[in-house]
Amino acid sequence: MEPRELERHLRRNDVAPVMLLWGEETLLIEETMRRIEGMLLDAATREFNRDLFYGDEAEAQAIYTAAQTIPWLAPQRLVVVRGADALPRSADALLSAYCKQPSPSTCLIFTAQRIDAGRPFFASLSKMPWAVRFRRLLPGELSAWIEHRIQAQGSRITPDAIAALIEAVGNDLRLLASELEKLVIFAGMGATIDATVLAAMTGDVRETSVFELARLLSARDLAGALRAWEKLSSSGEYPGLALGAIVHHVRQLWRIQLAQKAGMSPERSASQLGIPLFTVRRLAAQATKLEPQQLRRWLEALCHADQALKRSTLPPQTVFTELILRLCLGEAGAQRPA
């Protein structure tokens, strides 16, 4: 089932006893989950009729028992298994048996970013009528998503503003959703958001974006990257978000490099990679100048920074300063004082 078909079912308040929501667009999955929960559960009895499990720590028996439990003062229960791809294989037999004969008064939903098609449980789950994959939005779909989201908030946005926003922020739906909320508040309900409004709200949206930090790093602009990080950190930007944006940027450069080596045109690269054409053209010049070994060293440095943020007692400012020095100056930069 495609997301559009699921949307038609949800408009009719129609769900199934067992559903699989999976794919790269995790924001769309989470918003769909909240919508289903609002449809099925009453506020007064929600806590008694909703169970949430995580695949990396849940026991199959607990999920099975929750799904078989009769709703309390309500027609249906909701049982959600997040990160179902992390479920142990020992859970497959019991959960497969339940999915073949599910409780009609329970909606059991599995969510995942990826599934192992070679694993029989997920192979059968993905073939169900109510298995919905939320793929990365194509450029045209991304523009339509932005326009629809703005319209849902009672405003309008022009095509040039959409293009400028994607150019500044990228195709990360969470970042885009955050920027769209700010734009609506800034412009006012019912206003038309154009490139002028976009520039007025941000000054220059590129300068405040984590993606601009990534661009400066790829250009080895040490002074610019340090200024960009200082601006981000002073605004309270979550370090993991900034790191994720840099990883995303480096991966895009790597993918475009591979496309260039395969002789793909920018238009074909955009179609094959699911990246807006103007982004491909903007990154192509950077990708041409970079050696594959350099991109590999960058990914190693990013992995090191990620581990330091999660496990080290070093403050994020120190971790990021060291990362910026390493990416801009090479290994020698890591030896410089932070």
N, C-alpha and C positions, 0 to 999 in steps of 0.2 A: 504494500500500500504506500502511495506517495503522500507527503504531508498535506497536499491540497485535498486529497480524498478524505484524509482524517479530519481536516477542517470541516468538510461537509457533514461528516458524522457527528462531530461535536456540536455543530449548530442545531442538530436534532436531539442533543443530549443522549447520544448513542455511543456506548462503549462496550467492550467485550470482557468476558471473565479473565482472559489472559492476553496481555499486550507486551510487545517489545518495542521500546523507543531507543534507537541507537544512532550513532553517527558523530561527525565532527562538530556540528553546531550545537554545543551543549546548552547555550542560552535558549535556543528554540525548544530543546527537550525540557528544560526546567520550566519554561513558561507554559508549555503544554501540560506538564505535570500539575502546576498550580491551577490551571483551568479545569482539569479533570477533578481535582480535589474539591474545588468550589462547586462543581456540578453535583458530585456524589454525596458530599458530607454537609450536614447541618452544623452550624457553629456550636450549638448546645451539646451535641453528642460526638463531635469530631475526635476528641481525645480517646473515646471508647471504641471508635470504629476505624482507627488509622494506625497502621504499624509500619515502621521504617527500618529497613535492614541495609547493611553495607556488605557487599560481596566478599571483601577480604577478611571479614570477621564474623559473618553470620553462619549459623548452623542450619542445615537443610531441614531438620526436624522442627526447628522454631518457625521457619518460614511456612512449612506445611501446616503446622498447628494454627498459626495466625490466619492462614488462608481458609482453613476449614471452620474457623470460629463463626458462630451465628452473629449477625449484627445486633447491636443493642439499641432498641427503640429507633431503628432506622431500616430502610429497605436494603442498604448495601454497606459493605465494608471496603476499605481501600488498603491494600498491602503493596508496598513499594520496595524493590530490591535495587538499590543504587550500586553502580559499578559491578553489575552482574558478571562481567567478564572475569572478575577476580574470584568468583566462586570456585571452591575446590572441586575436582572431578568426582570426589566421593559424594557430592550432592546431586549428581546428574540423575541417578536412578529414581530417587524419591521425587524430585521435582518434575522429571519427565512423566512419571506416573500421575502426578497431580494434574499436569497440563492436559493430559488426555481425558481426564474426567474432573474438571474444575468445579468448584462450588458456584452455583448460579448467583449467589448473593454476595460474592466477593469479586472485586476487580484487582487482579494481581498484575502488577506492572514491573517488568525488568527494564533497567536502563543501562546503557554502556556506550562508550566511545567506539570501541572496536569489539568484534566478536570473532571467535575462532571457528571458521567455517568447517574445519576438519574435525571438530568436536561434535559428536552426534547430537548432544543436547541442544547446542546452539544452531546446528544445521537444521534441525526440525523446528526450532523456535523461529528462526529467520524465515521459514517458509509458511508460517501461519498467515492467515488473511490480515491479522492485525499487527503485523511486524512492520514498523515504519522507520525508514532510514532518513535521518536529517543530514544530508550531504552539505559540503561547503557550497555556499551560494555562488552561482556564476555571476559575472559582472552585471548583466542585465537584471538578474534576480536580486542582487544586492541593492541596486538603485531602486527597484520596485519596493523592496522591503523598507528602505529609508522613507520613501514617499508615503507608503501605507502607514508607517509608524507615526509620522508627523501628522497625517490626516486624522488618525485615531485620537490625537490630542487636540484636534480642532484647528490646526494650522495647515499651511501649505509651504512647499519648498520648491525652488526652481531647479531645473536640471544643472545649471552651472554651479549652484550651491552644493548640490549632491556630489558633483565631480570634485569640487574643491575639498569637501569634507572627506571623501574617500582618499584623495591624494594626501591629505594631512594625517589622517588617523589610520588608514589601512582598512583591511576587511574584517577586523576583529569586531564581532557583533556587540560584545560587552562594552568595548570602548565607544563604539558608535552610538549605542543606546544611551550611554552616559552623556555624550556630547549633545545628542538630540534633546535630552531633557533640559540641559542648560540653555540650548537655543530657544526652546519654547518658552521657558521662564523669562529669558532675556527679551525676546521679541514680543511676548504677550500673546494670550489666547486669540486665535483668529487671524494673526498676522501672517504675511507672506515672507518667508525666509529666503533671501537671495544672497549672493556673494558679498554684497555690501554689509548686510546684517551679520554675516558670518565673520567678516573681518572686524567689524565694530565690536563684537563680543570678545574676540580673542586677541585683537591687535594683529597678530599673525599666528594663526592656529598652529602652523608648523613649528613655531618656536617653543610652544608649550607641550608639544606631543612627545611621548616616549619614542615614537617612530623617528622624530627628528634627531633625538639622541643617537639612535641606531644609525641613521644616515651619516651623522658627523663622525661616528666611530669608524664606519666603513671607509670614510674619506681620510681617516687618520688625522682629523682636525682636533688635536689635543686640547687647545685652549677653548675651542667651541664646545667640545664634549664635556669638559669640566664645568663650563658655564651652564650648559643644558642640565647636567646632573644636579648642580647646585640649585637651579630653579625648581627642578622636580622635587628634590628632597625638602626644600623649604616650604613647598606647597603641601607637604604631607603625603606625597605619592608613595604608594606601597612598593617597596623594593622589588618584590617578586614580580609585580606587574611590569616594571621597567625591564627587568632581566628577561622576562618572557617575550617582550617586544623585540629586544635585541636578538634573541634566539630566532624569532620568527623572521627577522630581516636577513640574518645570515643564511637561514635555510632557503629563503627566496632567492638570494644570490646564487647559492649552490644549485638550485633547481634550474635557474635561468642559464647558468654556465653549461649544464648538461644539455639543455635544449639548444644552446648555441653550437655546441660540439656536434649535435645531431643534424645541424643545418636547418633548424626550424626558423621560419620567419617570425617576427614579433607577433603577428596576428595568430599564427598557429600556436605559438608558445602560450599566448593568453588563453586560447581555447583549451589547450591540453592541460595547463596547470591551474586553470580556474582563477587567474589573476587578471585584474583589469588591464587593458591594453596600454593605457598611459603609465601604469606602474611598471609594466614590462619594459617599456621604452626608457623610463627613468632609471631603472636598475641595470639595464643592459650595459651601459657605459661603465658602471662600477664593476660588474661581473667580468667584463673583458680584461680589466686591468689586474684582477686578482688571480693569484696562483692557487690551485686546489689545495696545496700544502698549507697555504696561509689560512684558508677557510677552515681546514682541519684544526690548525692551532687555535683559531678563534673559538671553535666549538669546545675544545679541551679547556680553554680558559673560562668559558662560560659555565661548563660543568663544574669546574673548581669553585667558581664564585657561588653557584647554586648550593653546593655542599657547605660552603662557608656560611652562607646566610642561614641554612637550616641547622647546622651543628656547631658552628664556631661561636665563641663568646665575643668575637670582634664586632664592633658596631657596623651597621650597613654602610655608613659613610666611608669607613676604612676599606671595606670589601669592594665597594664600587670604585673608589679612587684607584685601588690596586688594579682592578679589572680594566679601567680606562687606560691607565699607563701601559698595561700589557698589550692591549689591543692596538693602541696608537704607536707605541714605541718598540713592540716586540718583547722577547723574553727579558731583555735588559731593563725594560720598564718595570718589571715586577720587582727588581732589586732596589728601585728608587724609594725613598721614604714617602709614605702616604701622607 
